[in-house]
Each structure stands twice: as C-alpha cells, then as structure tokens.
Amino acid sequence: MRLVIAEDNALLREGMVLLLTSAGHEVVAVAGSGPEVLLALLEHRPDVAVLDVRMPPGFRDEGLRAALEARKEMPGLPVLVLSQYVEESYAAELLGGGASGVGYLLKDRVGRVDEFLDALDRVATGGTALDPEVVTELLTRRRDDPLDTLTPREREVLKLMAEGRDNTTIAKTLVVTERAVSKHIGNVFLKLGLPPSDSGHRRVLAVLAYLNRDS
C-alpha cells in the first residue's frame, strides 16, 4: 500500500520508513512539520496516512488537525495516529462522526512490529485499531452507568471489541470458544442498550459511540 508518514522525530520517522518498506509497502512522502502534512496528503492521496499528533511548530495537535482536514477533502482516508501518551480528547475527536478506517496507537506500539503492521492493515481496510491503553481510559472514565452491570468477562470482551478485534481473535485471546464470545457480545449489547449488531466495523462504531458519549 502507499503511505504518507508524518513524524518530527527523525529517528522514529526513518525507522518507520525502513519497517514499512521492508514489509512491502511504499512510502510516497514524509513530513516533519504540521504545515507539510496536509500538502503531502492532498498531493499524494495515499492509501493510509500515519501521523504523529503533536508536530512542529506548536507541538499541540498539528498532525491530528491535518488528518481531520484531509478526511474532509478525501472522505474515508484511512488514518493511523500515533501519540506519546494517551490523550483522550484527541482520540474522541478522531473517532467522532463515523470513525471508519481510523487508528490511535501509542508510539511504543511501533516497536511491536507485528501489532503495528496488523493495526495498519485493519485501518487500511476500513477497520478500527485502538491502543489497549486508550480503550482502558475510555472504559474507566465512566461511572454509575450500565458498564457496572457487566461481568469481568463481558468487560474483557467489550475492551477487545473496542480495539477492533474480531470474534476469532477475541476467542484466542481469552482462550474460549467463538460461540462463547458471541454469547458474551450479545449480553454486552443487551446490557448497554445497544441495537443488535452484525459482525464487523458497525459493532465497533456502536461500542465507541457508547464509550464516547457523555456520562
């Protein structure tokens, strides 16, 4: 796939270029500052954009702003955002408005090559890839709501669903059958008052919409 990488840390940027080209992908452009990002995305129209949240000159949210602007110009542009820390407000903004083809990972996840490449593939195909720590933040911030009625196992299933995992992966992770996973998912949707969901990305969006709504 064709990628644009936006990262101001030269070492990490070149490391990602090497990693992605070694995996058979084509890096069509790199950007080291906020103003360069949107221009590169509009010029090259990549299959996926891999962007740092905070970039020069302000080191605030330049990468995220560029991603959101690019998605206005190119609806559905897959975007994988990287961040040094869990920044809940940025994650919520990125995931708002029908978050098809988006990912939010902590930068140390890049060093876990298989996980990083798996997240990239999921985002490229219109899926969702959320860092487990981001999901944990979204889950733990909510109080006094139906989440409290979930069993520990159902909370584990919900967390993995929100990360974008399919039933097979959830079953392998929790060492249970896929039939058991389906049953837990049904219970989760019932307890949270969510409509019955088909497989795939729609159920992830339903879960994220629930986690992101006001407490």
Helices and strands as residue ranges (DSSP letters): E 2-6, H 10-22, E 26-31, H 34-44, E 48-52, H 62-73, E 79-83, H 88-95, E 102-106, G 107-111, H 113-124, E 128-130, H 132-140, G 146-149, H 152-163, H 167-174, H 178-191, H 201-212
